Amino acid sequence: MASCLWAAGPASAQSDEAEAASVERRMRLDYESYGLSLDPVDRSGRSTGTSPVYAFTRLEVEGGYDSNVRRTATGTTASAFAVTRPGVSVQWDGETHRSAVTGQAAVGRYGASSGDNYEDLELGLLSRIEVDDDVGLVLSGDVGRFHIDRGSDLDLGPTFGVQTYRTYSAGAELSSVMLPDTPMTGTLRSTWYRFDDVAGVDRSALDRWIGVGSAKVGFARLGEVSFFVQPAVQRVDYVDNTAGNPDSTRLDLALGAFYAGGDVTQISGFVGASRRTFDQSGIDPELSALVGMDALWNATDLMTVTADLSLSNEDSELSAASSVTTTKLGLGVDYEVLDNLIFGTKVRWTSQRYQGSVADERLVETGVDVRYLLNEYAYLGAGLSWEDQASDDPNEEYRATVASLRFGLKLCCLIDHSMEGRDGRWLRKGVVGDVFR
């Protein structure tokens, strides 16, 4: 669960001016809700920003058509579907902190495939604490129950109904600019996964704990480019190793750079290597390249171009593979066709190369989306997407097309202080979107 409330703290080593000015992120006067003040004395705090407690709500209903609900190579099932996404977030400001409790759900129903009906639930806590002017601390925790996506590694196949798992996560991030030329960020996160049995199949062999620790330390600056070093460690412990899933430790080290070109361009990237070792005997250590890149370019006031690239060695949930090398490449364009009518398109290519007797896979995803904010309380949207997975195993290949329409009601997006806009007007500025998943 993400929230813009804590996207950039006082110890951020990067400038997000270009992202804030992008088509998706920029402020739109009269189209962003301010949140509902829960102050029993000052209800006007909703518009003045004087209330310490706010509520944000969302109710989105999406309906559409999926040509291959179960992502199978043959015997496809097509169906109309509907997804309802309610959510509520209560957020409060203190003198040195900003915190939130957020609950949300996604309830999916399929007309011709009732065995795929699902209910995803999530409850999260996030708190941003200003230790002092130069040090910030973010604490987070969440619990949730989710369904397993059809066609994924963990999907048992079309003969089984919906499959579910639970997550329990906790994390902390400490950032500092006490040394202006050496900004530092350290992150710790623990996640427990618990898989539910389905149709008499015991899935406890997938239960595991994943712990991640990482740091990001700036060490040099050259004009608008800042350089950093990024070490990390990842530990994976399975509850039951007898099923073939090995415990492992991955060590990373990467060097990177960030370019901030005002409100026009920002590019962040790193290259390095990772080494995964296994506790179980007979499995050789694995050395892999580590690559990451994100770029954003506001080509004009009405068009934003984004690109991303990643390559990493990941834990594999499949007992026949010790790990999987995942490569992702994406390219997207957002264009504001008319005032507040946003057209977006994106292409993503994903390659999974397994270390073991599992067929490698390549997935291509592309789609277009149109969103229109009617006012600060309601919006409309439409989307069309296409998936094509190729595999060394023909049984793992599939194609799917999804078309949908959605309608949403919202009272969100806290706007709590003012700034002068490009046209000279004073605008309320604050959080725009991303309160909910």
N, C-alpha and C positions, 0 to 999 in steps of 0.2 A: 504494500500500500504506500502510495507516494503522496506527498503534499508539498505544494510550493511554499507553504509557510516557513519551511526550513531548508529551502533549496540553496540559499546563500546566506551564511552566517557572517559574523564580524571577522572570522578568521579565514574566510575563503581566500584561496590564493589565486583565484581566477576571476576575470571580469565576464559577466553574462549580459553585457549590453546588447550584443547581436541577438541573443536568444530572446531577450525581453522585447526587442523590436520586430521579431518575426511575425509572420501572418497569424500563426496559431496563438502566440503569447501576448501580443500587444493589447493594450487597453482599448475598449470600445465603449465610449460614453453612452449611457442609457441602455446598454445591453448586458451589463454585468450586475448581478445581485449583490447587495451589501451584507447579507446575513441578518438574522433576526436577533435583536438584543433581548437577553433574558434578565436584564436588570429590572427588578420590579419597581424601581423608583424612576429611572430615566429611560423610558421607552424610545426617546429620540436618539439614544445612543446608537441606534441602527444606522443613522445617517451621519452622525457627528463623530463617531469613533470613540466616544467617551465611555462606553460600556465595557466592562472587563470580560463579559461572558456573551458568547454568540452561539446560535444554532444554525446549522446549514443542512438542508434536506435535498434529496434528489429522488424522483420517481421517473424512471425511463421504461417505456414499453417498445419493444422491437418485434416486428413480424416479418417473415420472409419465406424463402424457399431454398432448400438445400438439395442438390442433385445426387449427393452420395453421403448420406448421414453417417454411415459406419466406415467410411474411407477404405473400401474394399476394392480388389482388382476385378472381381466378377460378382454377379448377383447383387448389384447395387440397389439400395433402398433410397428413393427420393421422398421428400416429405416437406410439407409446410411446417413452420415452427414459430413459436412465440417465446420471447424472453422478457421477464419483468425484473427490473433492477431497482429496488428501494434502497435508501441509505439515509442515515442521519449522523451528523457530527456535531459534538458540543466542544467548543474551543474557548479557552479563557486566557487572559493576559495578566501576568503579575509584573512586579517591578523588574524582576530579573529572569523571567521565564515566559514562554508561550507554550501551552499544552493543549492536547486534544484527545478525545475518545471518539472513535468512529466505528459504527456498525453498518454493515452493508450485506446485501444478498443478491444472488442471481438465480432466478427460478426459470428453468427451461422446459418447454413442452413441445413434443413432436406429434403431429397428427397421425402419421402412418408408421411410427416407430416408438410406441410408448415405452419400450424397454430402455430407451435412451433418455427419458425424462430425468432431470437432475435438479438439485437444490444446493447451491454453493452458499456458504455462510462464513463471515469473517468479522472479527472484533479486534480492534487495534488501539494502542496507546502510543502517543508520540509527544515528547517534551523537549523543547529547546531552551537550554539554560545558559545565560550569559554569566560566566564565572567572573569576568571583568571585561574591560574594553578590548582586550587582545586575545581572550581565551573563550571558546564556546564549547558546550557539551550537548550532544543530542542523545537521548535515551529512547528506546523503542521496544515494543513487545506486541505480539499478536498471536491469536489462535484462529484456526479456520478449518473448515471441511470443504473439500473440492472434489469435482469429478475428474476422471482421467480422460484426456482428449482422445477421441477415436483416431487411429492411425499412428499413435505415438508408440514409443518403445514399450510402455507399460500396459498397453491395451491387449487384453487376452484374445480379442477377435470378435467377429460378428455373432458368434453363437452365445456370447455372454451379454448380459444386460449392463447397465451403468455400473462402473467401478469407482470406488471412492477412497480417499485418503485424508488424513488429518495432519496438520502442521502446528507446531508450537515453537515460536521464535522469540529471541531476545537479542538486543544489540546496543552498542554504545559507540559514539564517535566523538573524539576529542580533537579540536583544531586550535592552532595557535599562530599568531603573527607577532609574538613578543620580539622575535628577531625578524624585522621586515624583509631582509634579504634571504631569509631561510624559513618560509612558511611551512608548517608541518601539520599533517592530519594522520591520526591513528584510528583504526576501526576494528572492533571485535564483534562477531556475530555467531550465535549458536542456533541451530535449527534441528528439531526432532521431527522425523517423518514416521507416521504410523498408518499402515495400509489395512483396509477392511477386507475381510473374507467375502467372496462372492460365489454363489451357486456351489457351495461346498469346497471351493478351492481356497487353501490356506495361503495367504499372501504375507505372512509375518516375516518371511525370508527377506523382504524388501525393507523392513523397518530399520532405520539407521539414524545416526546423529552426524551432522556436518558442522564443524567449527571452522571459522575463517578469521584470520588475523592479518591485517595489512597496514602499511604505512605509506605516506606520500610526503617526501621531503624535497622542497625546492632548494636548489644549490647555486643557481646562476640566472642572470637576466641579461638579455641583449636587445635593447630597444623594446619592441612590443612582444618579444618572445621570451618566455620564462621556461627554465629547464628543471626537471625533477627526477628523482630516483624513487622506485616503487618496489619494495620487497613485500612478500606475502607468504603465508603458510595456510594450507588447507588440510584438515584431518577428517577422514571418513571412517566411522565405526558402525559396522552392522551388528544387529542383535544376534543373528545366527549366521556363522560363517560356513556351516556345513552344507548350505545350499549352493555354494559356489561363488558368492559375492565376497571378495577379499577386502579387508581393511587396508587403508592406504594413507600415506602422507605426501602432499605435494608442496614443494618449495618453489617460489617464483622470485625472479629478479628482473626488473625492466628499467630502462631509461626512457624518458619521454620529454615532450615539449608542448607548450600551449601558446598559441598565437591569438592575440586579441586585437582585431582591427576595428575598434570602436563599435558602432551599432550596425556594421555592415557584415563583418566576417569574424568567425572564431573557429579555430582548428585545434584539436587536442589529439595527440597520438603517442604511442609508446611501442618499443620493441624490446624483446628479452627472451628468456628461456625459462622453462619449468622442468622439474625432475620429480617424478612420482615413484615412490618406493612402496613395497607391499609387505605386510607382516607375515603373510603365508609364504612358506618355502616353495621354491620351484617357479616363482614368477619374477622375471628379470625387471630391474628398474627401467622406467621409460623416460626418455629425454625428448622434449617437444619445444617447438618455437612458441613464443607468446607475442601476439600482435593485437593492438587495439587502435582504432582511429574513429573520431567523430568530427564532422565538419558541418558548418552551417553558413550559408551565404544568402544575405538579403539582396537578391539581384536587383530588385526595384522595391518601391514602397508597397507593391501589390503582390510580389512573388518571392517565396523563400525556397531555396534548394538545400536539401540535407543529404548527407552520405555517411555511412558507417561501415567499418570492417573489423572483424575480430577472428582470432585463431587461438585455440587453447585446448589443452588436454583435460578432459572432464571425467568424473566418475561415471561408470556405466552401471545401470540397474540390472542389466542382463547378465545372468550367471555364466553365459558362454563367452563373455568379453570382459577383460580386466579393466579397460577404459575405452574412451572414444575421443578422437580428435575432431573437434567441431569447428568448421569455418563458416562464417556468416558475412554476407555482403549485401548492403541495402542502399537504395537510392530513392529519394522522394522529392516531390514538388508540391507546394501549397500555393494556390493562387486565389486572390480575392476577386472573383468575377465581377460582382456588383457589391455595393455597400453592404458589408456583413454577410455576404453569401460566399462561402469558402469552398473551393474545389481542391481536393487533394488526391494525389496518386502516388503509389509506392510499389517498387519491385524489390523482392528479397530472394536471395539464393542461399541455401543452407546445405552444406556437405557434412556427412557424418561417416568417418572412417574408424571402424572398430578394431581394437587389438584383441583378436580372437576369432572364433568360427561363427561370426555374424555377418550377414550381407551388408555391405556399405550402401548408403542411401544419399540421394540428392533431391532436395525439395525446392521447387520454384513457386513463389507466391506473388501474386500481383493483384491490384485492385484499385478502384476509384471510390471516393467518398465525397458527398456534398452535404454541407451543414449550413443551416440558416437559423440565426437567433431571432426569434419573433420579437422578444423584448427581454427585460431582465429576468423574467420568470418562466419562459417557455422557449423551446427550440424544436426544429424539425431536422431530419437527416435521412439520407439514402445511401446505400452502398452496394457495390457489385465486386465480388472477389473470385479469384480462380486459383486452384492449387493443382500442382502436377508433381507427383513423387515418382522418381525412377529409382530402381534398386537392382543389385546383383541377383536378388531373389524375386522372380516375377510375381510371386504371391504377395509381396509387400508393396507393389506399385498401385497407384490409384490416381484418379482425377476427380475433382469436385468443383462445382460452381455454386456460389451462394449469393442470392440477391435479397436485400432487406430494406424496409422502411422503419423509421423510429420516430417516436415523439417523446419529449421529456419536459417535466416540470421541475424547476429548481428554485431554491432560495439559498444561494451559496456565494462564494467568492468574496471574502471580507475585503473591504476597501477602507483603510483606516487613516490615511493622511493624504495631503495634497501635494501636487507638483504642477509646474507650468507646462502645458502641452505645446506641441509644435505650432499650433495656431494661436497661441497666446492665452488660451483659456486655462483656468485652474481646474485640474482633474483630480478626482480621488484615485489614489494608487494603492495597490496592495496585492492580494492573491487573486490570480485569474485562473480558475480551473484546477484540476488535479486534486481536489479534495477527496474524490472517490476513485476507486479503481476503474 
